[in-house]
Amino acid sequence: MSTEYSDHVDFYTRGPFAPFVTEVRSAGTTPIRLIHTSQPAGDFSDPAQPDFVLMQMIRPPTSATEDYGAGRYSGKYRRGDFSLMPQDTAAVVLADSEQEVRDVVIPGGALRKLVGELATDFSGDFGRLHARPFRDFFLEQLCQQLWRESEAGNPYGNLFADGALISIAAILLRLRDGAACEVSNRRTDPLVAGLRSRIDDYIHAHLDQNFTMRTLAELADYPEAGFARAFKAAFGQTPHRYILSQRLTRAQELLAANDLTLAEVAYSCGFASQSHMTDVFRQKLGVTPGRYRKELRG
């Protein structure tokens, strides 16, 4: 642990990156602390601290290099990608362009105690989650809501944060174990073995279009009759749910990045209509697209 700074928040608020911190919030009895930063391109490596830090890309760089003690990863990032910095581990973070990041900072002792109660085999290591960026729709929505609920003066913020911490711990364990299952499945399932990336790239390149199981199955050279089951094994969701979640993520990116009309955003993301997009936003995020854009831009 750094001898100069007491924890991750102390480092960011008093250290060399302090000019890039836009807001710090705190909630819960643990407490959970949240840091919103807007950073230029450069080296944003962190010293070892006693916290677990769940970093969420709000506006990602074009590409970056990270190393959280489980090997170096270099590549592109998307809005909503997470990285997980383990306790007492120095981190290498190199960004090639501007980025906007929200850190969920959890004291290491508190998370280890909580996770240890859920999984007796936990040693402080979330495995492959430390090795490369990962995505989870429910974790993304939970962290966004945690940011809203932690706003100063919110009488229910502490209650929400305490519950959110338990949910975060459970999701990280599920993702840790799910990653291990995915590795073993790749040995036997042709879809999981080599084509997940190709299918994912195709979906993101054609989000404004309609998808059929036949098209995706042909892309994977997989029997259409068993494709939906294989897709769920590879992605953790049915094709319909996964594609809908990617359309929602793309809509969030467009609402944050430009001034397209809501109808144009809906069309660009493949929603049937603006009202369809609004229904999905209300169901998944609890806000309309217009309200989401307004809250995001302050």
C-alpha positions as CSV (number, residue, x, y, z in Angstrom):
1,M,0.0,0.0,0.0
2,S,1.2,3.5,-0.7
3,T,2.8,5.2,2.3
4,E,1.8,8.7,0.9
5,Y,-1.9,8.1,0.4
6,S,-4.3,6.2,2.7
7,D,-6.6,4.8,-0.1
8,H,-7.8,5.1,-3.7
9,V,-10.0,8.2,-3.0
10,D,-7.2,9.9,-1.1
11,F,-4.8,9.3,-4.0
12,Y,-7.3,10.7,-6.6
13,T,-8.3,13.7,-4.6
14,R,-4.9,14.8,-3.3
15,G,-2.5,13.2,-5.8
16,P,-1.4,14.0,-9.4
17,F,-4.8,13.2,-10.9
18,A,-6.8,15.5,-8.7
19,P,-7.3,18.1,-11.5
20,F,-9.3,15.5,-13.4
21,V,-11.7,14.6,-10.7
22,T,-15.1,16.1,-11.4
23,E,-17.1,14.7,-8.5
24,V,-16.8,12.4,-5.5
25,R,-19.7,10.8,-3.7
26,S,-20.2,8.5,-0.8
27,A,-23.0,6.3,0.4
28,G,-23.7,3.3,2.6
29,T,-22.5,2.3,6.0
30,T,-19.3,0.6,4.5
31,P,-19.1,3.2,2.8
32,I,-19.0,2.8,-0.9
33,R,-17.3,5.9,-2.5
34,L,-17.7,6.9,-6.1
35,I,-15.3,9.1,-8.2
36,H,-16.1,10.6,-11.5
37,T,-13.1,11.7,-13.6
38,S,-12.6,13.2,-17.0
39,Q,-9.1,12.4,-18.1
40,P,-6.9,13.4,-21.1
41,A,-4.8,10.9,-22.9
42,G,-1.8,9.7,-20.9
43,D,-0.5,7.5,-18.1
44,F,-3.0,7.1,-15.3
45,S,-1.4,4.2,-13.5
46,D,-2.3,3.8,-9.8
47,P,-0.3,2.8,-6.8
48,A,-1.4,-0.2,-4.7
49,Q,-4.2,0.7,-2.3
50,P,-6.3,-1.2,0.2
51,D,-9.5,-1.0,-1.9
52,F,-11.1,-2.9,-4.7
53,V,-11.9,-0.5,-7.5
54,L,-14.6,-1.3,-10.1
55,M,-14.0,1.1,-13.0
56,Q,-16.8,1.8,-15.4
57,M,-16.2,3.4,-18.8
58,I,-18.6,6.4,-19.3
59,R,-16.8,7.7,-22.3
60,P,-14.1,5.3,-23.4
61,P,-10.8,6.1,-25.0
62,T,-10.2,4.8,-28.5
63,S,-7.9,2.2,-27.0
64,A,-5.9,1.7,-23.9
65,T,-3.5,-0.6,-22.1
66,E,-4.3,-2.0,-18.6
67,D,-2.5,-4.4,-16.2
68,Y,-4.1,-5.1,-12.8
69,G,-1.7,-7.9,-11.8
70,A,-3.2,-10.6,-14.0
71,G,-1.4,-9.8,-17.3
72,R,-1.4,-6.8,-19.7
73,Y,-4.4,-6.1,-22.0
74,S,-4.4,-3.7,-24.9
75,G,-7.4,-3.0,-27.1
76,K,-10.5,-1.0,-27.8
77,Y,-13.2,-0.2,-25.2
78,R,-16.9,0.5,-25.3
79,R,-19.1,2.5,-23.2
80,G,-20.2,0.4,-20.2
81,D,-17.0,-1.8,-20.1
82,F,-15.8,-2.6,-16.6
83,S,-12.3,-3.2,-15.3
84,L,-11.6,-4.5,-11.8
85,M,-8.6,-3.5,-9.8
86,P,-7.8,-5.9,-6.9
87,Q,-6.8,-4.9,-3.4
88,D,-3.2,-4.0,-2.7
89,T,-2.2,-4.2,-6.4
90,A,-0.5,-1.5,-8.4
91,A,-2.2,-0.8,-11.7
92,V,-0.9,0.2,-15.2
93,V,-3.4,2.3,-17.1
94,L,-2.4,4.0,-20.4
95,A,-5.0,5.7,-22.5
96,D,-4.4,6.9,-26.1
97,S,-7.2,9.5,-26.0
98,E,-9.6,11.3,-23.6
99,Q,-11.7,9.2,-21.4
100,E,-14.5,9.6,-18.8
101,V,-14.5,7.0,-16.0
102,R,-16.6,6.4,-12.9
103,D,-14.9,4.4,-10.1
104,V,-16.8,2.4,-7.5
105,V,-14.4,2.2,-4.6
106,I,-15.0,-0.6,-2.0
107,P,-12.8,-1.0,1.0
108,G,-10.9,-4.3,0.6
109,G,-11.7,-5.6,4.1
110,A,-15.4,-5.1,3.7
111,L,-15.6,-6.8,0.3
112,R,-13.5,-9.7,1.3
113,K,-15.7,-10.3,4.4
114,L,-18.9,-10.1,2.4
115,V,-17.7,-12.3,-0.5
116,G,-16.2,-14.7,1.9
117,E,-19.6,-15.3,3.4
118,L,-21.0,-16.0,-0.1
119,A,-18.1,-18.1,-1.3
120,T,-15.8,-19.9,1.1
121,D,-13.2,-20.4,-1.6
122,F,-12.6,-16.7,-2.1
123,S,-9.0,-15.6,-1.5
124,G,-9.3,-12.0,-2.6
125,D,-8.9,-12.8,-6.3
126,F,-11.8,-12.5,-8.9
127,G,-9.7,-14.4,-11.5
128,R,-10.1,-13.3,-15.1
129,L,-12.1,-10.2,-14.1
130,H,-8.7,-8.7,-13.3
131,A,-7.2,-9.7,-16.7
132,R,-9.4,-7.8,-19.2
133,P,-12.4,-5.5,-19.6
134,F,-15.8,-7.2,-19.1
135,R,-19.5,-6.4,-19.5
136,D,-22.6,-7.1,-17.6
137,F,-25.9,-5.4,-18.3
138,F,-27.3,-5.6,-14.7
139,L,-24.0,-4.5,-13.2
140,E,-24.0,-1.5,-15.5
141,Q,-27.5,-0.5,-14.5
142,L,-26.8,-1.1,-10.8
143,C,-23.7,1.2,-10.9
144,Q,-25.6,3.9,-12.7
145,Q,-28.4,3.8,-10.2
146,L,-25.9,3.8,-7.3
147,W,-24.5,7.0,-8.7
148,R,-27.9,8.6,-8.7
149,E,-28.9,7.3,-5.3
150,S,-25.6,8.6,-3.8
151,E,-26.4,12.2,-4.6
152,A,-26.0,14.4,-1.6
153,G,-29.1,14.8,0.6
154,N,-30.8,11.7,-0.6
155,P,-32.4,10.2,2.5
156,Y,-32.4,6.7,1.1
157,G,-28.9,6.7,-0.4
158,N,-27.3,4.7,2.4
159,L,-30.0,2.1,2.3
160,F,-29.6,1.6,-1.4
161,A,-25.8,1.5,-1.3
162,D,-25.8,-1.2,1.4
163,G,-28.0,-3.4,-0.7
164,A,-26.0,-2.5,-3.9
165,L,-22.8,-3.7,-2.2
166,I,-24.3,-7.2,-1.7
167,S,-25.6,-7.2,-5.3
168,I,-22.2,-6.1,-6.7
169,A,-20.5,-8.9,-4.7
170,A,-22.9,-11.5,-6.0
171,I,-22.5,-10.3,-9.6
172,L,-18.7,-10.3,-9.5
173,L,-18.8,-13.9,-8.1
174,R,-21.2,-15.0,-10.9
175,L,-19.0,-13.4,-13.5
176,R,-15.9,-15.0,-12.0
177,D,-17.5,-18.4,-12.1
178,G,-19.2,-17.8,-15.4
179,A,-15.8,-16.9,-17.0
180,A,-14.4,-20.3,-15.8
181,C,-17.4,-22.1,-17.3
182,E,-17.0,-20.3,-20.6
183,V,-13.4,-21.5,-20.8
184,S,-14.4,-25.2,-20.3
185,N,-17.4,-24.8,-22.8
186,R,-15.1,-23.6,-25.5
187,R,-13.5,-27.0,-25.7
188,T,-16.7,-28.7,-26.8
189,D,-19.1,-26.1,-28.3
190,P,-18.2,-24.8,-31.8
191,L,-20.1,-21.6,-31.3
192,V,-18.4,-20.8,-28.0
193,A,-15.0,-22.1,-29.3
194,G,-14.3,-19.7,-32.1
195,L,-17.2,-17.6,-33.3
196,R,-18.5,-15.6,-30.4
197,S,-16.3,-12.6,-31.4
198,R,-17.4,-12.8,-35.0
199,I,-21.1,-12.9,-34.0
200,D,-20.7,-10.0,-31.6
201,D,-18.9,-7.9,-34.2
202,Y,-21.7,-8.6,-36.7
203,I,-24.4,-7.7,-34.3
204,H,-22.7,-4.4,-33.4
205,A,-22.1,-3.6,-37.1
206,H,-25.7,-4.2,-38.0
207,L,-27.7,-3.0,-34.9
208,D,-29.9,-0.8,-37.1
209,Q,-31.1,-3.9,-38.9
210,N,-33.4,-6.7,-38.0
211,F,-31.8,-10.1,-37.1
212,T,-33.1,-13.6,-37.8
213,M,-31.9,-16.8,-36.1
214,R,-31.1,-18.1,-39.6
215,T,-28.8,-15.2,-40.4
216,L,-26.8,-15.6,-37.2
217,A,-26.8,-19.4,-37.3
218,E,-25.4,-19.3,-40.9
219,L,-22.8,-16.8,-39.8
220,A,-21.7,-19.2,-37.1
221,D,-22.1,-22.2,-39.4
222,Y,-24.3,-23.7,-36.7
223,P,-27.6,-25.7,-37.0
224,E,-30.4,-23.3,-36.7
225,A,-32.4,-25.7,-34.5
226,G,-29.8,-25.6,-31.7
227,F,-28.4,-22.1,-32.3
228,A,-30.5,-20.3,-29.6
229,R,-29.3,-22.7,-26.9
230,A,-25.7,-22.4,-28.0
231,F,-26.0,-18.6,-28.2
232,K,-27.2,-18.4,-24.6
233,A,-24.3,-20.7,-23.5
234,A,-21.9,-18.3,-25.1
235,F,-23.4,-14.9,-24.2
236,G,-25.4,-15.7,-21.0
237,Q,-28.6,-14.4,-22.6
238,T,-31.0,-15.3,-25.3
239,P,-30.3,-13.7,-28.7
240,H,-33.3,-11.4,-28.3
241,R,-32.3,-10.2,-24.8
242,Y,-28.7,-9.7,-25.8
243,I,-29.4,-7.8,-29.0
244,L,-31.9,-5.6,-27.1
245,S,-29.3,-4.9,-24.4
246,Q,-26.8,-3.9,-27.1
247,R,-29.3,-1.6,-28.7
248,L,-29.9,0.1,-25.3
249,T,-26.2,0.5,-24.8
250,R,-25.8,2.0,-28.2
251,A,-28.7,4.4,-27.6
252,Q,-27.0,5.5,-24.3
253,E,-23.8,6.2,-26.2
254,L,-25.5,8.2,-28.9
255,L,-27.5,10.2,-26.4
256,A,-24.3,11.1,-24.6
257,A,-22.2,11.9,-27.6
258,N,-24.3,13.9,-30.0
259,D,-27.5,15.9,-30.6
260,L,-29.4,13.5,-32.8
261,T,-33.2,13.6,-32.3
262,L,-34.7,10.8,-30.2
263,A,-36.3,9.4,-33.4
264,E,-32.9,9.4,-35.1
265,V,-31.3,7.6,-32.1
266,A,-34.0,5.0,-32.1
267,Y,-33.6,4.4,-35.9
268,S,-29.8,4.1,-35.6
269,C,-30.1,1.5,-32.9
270,G,-32.6,-0.7,-34.5
271,F,-35.6,0.0,-32.3
272,A,-39.0,-0.4,-34.0
273,S,-39.9,3.2,-33.2
274,Q,-39.1,6.0,-30.8
275,S,-41.9,4.8,-28.5
276,H,-40.3,1.3,-28.5
277,M,-37.0,2.8,-27.4
278,T,-38.8,4.8,-24.7
279,D,-40.5,1.7,-23.4
280,V,-37.2,-0.1,-23.1
281,F,-35.5,2.8,-21.3
282,R,-38.4,3.0,-18.8
283,Q,-38.3,-0.7,-18.2
284,K,-34.5,-1.1,-17.9
285,L,-33.3,2.3,-16.6
286,G,-36.4,3.8,-15.0
287,V,-36.2,7.0,-17.1
288,T,-37.2,8.2,-20.6
289,P,-34.4,8.7,-23.2
290,G,-35.0,12.5,-23.0
291,R,-34.6,12.4,-19.2
292,Y,-31.5,10.2,-19.5
293,R,-29.8,12.7,-21.8
294,K,-30.7,15.6,-19.6
295,E,-29.4,13.9,-16.4
296,L,-26.2,12.8,-18.2
297,R,-25.4,16.4,-19.4
298,G,-26.3,17.9,-16.0
